[in-house]
Amino acid sequence: MVILLGIAGLVWGLAAPLWGADLAAPPVNFSEPYESPTNGLGSWIWTKTNFNGQTCQFWRKFEIPPGAKVVKARLAMTADDEFTLFLDGRELGRGVDWRELYDFNFLAPLLTPGSHILTVRAFNSVHFAGLICGLRIELADGRHLALKSDETWYVVPDGVKNLNKIREAPLDWQPAVVEAPFGGAPWIPFPVNIDKMPALQPVKIYFWQTGWFQITLLCVCGLVILFSLRLMAQLALHQKERWLLQQERSRIAREIHDDIGARMTQLVLLGEVAQSGLPSGSEMSQHLVHICEEARGLLSTMDEILWAVNPRRDTLRDFTAYVCNYTQTFLKPTSIQPLFEVDAEMEAATLDLPVRRSLLMAIKEALNNAVKYSAATELRLQISRHGQRLIVVVQDNGQGFDPVNPKSERNGLTNMLHRMKELGGHCHIHSQPGHGCRVEFNLPVRVMRVLKPPEQYNRWGWF
C-alpha cells in the first residue's frame, strides 16, 4: 500500500507541471539577474487569431546607448510550436519544442551601440499558439537593459521581406496580443529543459568577397572589354584595308592584261608581218626575228606578273596548278621527264603575294639548277600540306653534288635559303655525288578567310 501511494505521488509530481494552471513557478533568484535564463522572461504573445498550420512573424526594435559596451547579453525564448530567431537579419538558431527553453548566451559580440532589429518567425502546428522571450543585457558601466515579449512587439503582415532594414514599424502593423503571463495556462509554469544554443561561427570573408577585390575585378574587366573593342576595331580596319588592296590588285591586273598585254601582242603580230615582207636571211629580217622573240618573252613574263598580282590566284590550289604547268613547260625542251605528286586537299589555305612570289622564285631556281647541272632524266615535284605547313620537294635522279663544298657557279643555293628564311620557313638540301639532289621547302601557311566588301560590315566592324 505504501509503495502504491509512493508511485501515485510520483506520477502526480510529474504530471502536475503539465497541468500548471494553479501551480506557482519555482522561486527565481533576482539578486543575480543574469545567471538564470528564466529571469526576465515576458509574456506569451501571439496575434488576435490563431489556427492550425499558422506562421506568424514578430518584429521588435531596441537600442544600445551610444558609447556603451555590452559585456553580457542573454536571450531566452521558446514558442508553441516552433520558431526561428533573427538578429539584424542574421539567423541565430531554431527551436522545435515549446516545453523547452532555448538559451542564446552568446549575443554580446553582436550588440554594438545603435539600433538593432529582433525578428522571430514562429509556427503553430495545432491548438494553442504563443511566443515568449526575454533579452537581458549587461553594460560595462553596470547598467542593465531588458527586453521582454509584450504588447511592444509588432506582428508583421504576410509578404513583408527584409525586416532588418525596416527601422520603424509602419502604421498598419498590429501590436502583439498577450495570451498569458509566464507560468500561466495553458502552458507549463516552468520549462522541462533548458537548451544552451551553440555560439555562431564567425563569418569568414574571403578576399574575393571583399569590396576592394570586386572593384578591382570590375575595373580589370572594363579594361579588358575596352582593349577587346580596340582590337576588334583594328581588325575590322585591317580587313577593310586588305579588301581594298585586293580590289586595287584586281584593277591593276585587268589593266595590264587588257592594255599592255594587247599592245605587246600587237607588236608581235606587226613584227611577224614585217618579217614576211623581207627577204629571208637578210639582216633586217634577223633583227625582226629577235624582236619578236623578245616580245614573246615579255608576254610570258607579263603573264607571270599577272598571275602573281591577281588576288583570285592567292589560293594554294591555284599556286599548285601554276607551278605544275610551269614545270612541265620549262622541262619540255629538255630530256628530263617531270613527275608530279600533289596533295588534292589544299584549297582551304591561302598564299599572299610575297609568299607566292618568293616560293615561285625558289622553285624556279631549283628547276634551273636541275636542268643546268644535274644531267638527270627524271624530276619529281611533290607539293603537300601537313597541318599549317606547306612542303614542296624538287628531287632529281642526276649526278648530285657535295652540299658542303658546292661549285662557285651554284649561287642559287644561297638565294633559296635566304628566301625561305624571309618567309619564316626552311630550305633543306640533300645531295651526294652520284645520288641525285633533293631540295625541300617547308614554310607556314594560314587558313584562308574570304574577304567581303565594306558595305557588308556591321556597326561593330564585323561581317
Beta strands, then each sheet from edge to edge (+ up, - down):
strand 1: 44-46
strand 2: 54-64
strand 3: 70-80
strand 4: 82-87
strand 5: 90-95
strand 6: 100-104
strand 7: 114-124
strand 8: 130-139
strand 9: 144-148
strand 10: 154-156
strand 11: 174-175
strand 12: 177-180
strand 13: 193-196
strand 14: 337-342
strand 15: 349-350
strand 16: 378-386
strand 17: 389-396
strand 18: 426-431
strand 19: 437-444
strand 20: 446-447
sheet 1: 1+ 12-
sheet 2: 5+ 4- 7+ 2- 10+ 11-
sheet 3: 9+ 8- 3+ 6- 13-
sheet 4: 14+ 16+ 17- 19+ 18-
sheet 5: 15+ 20-
end
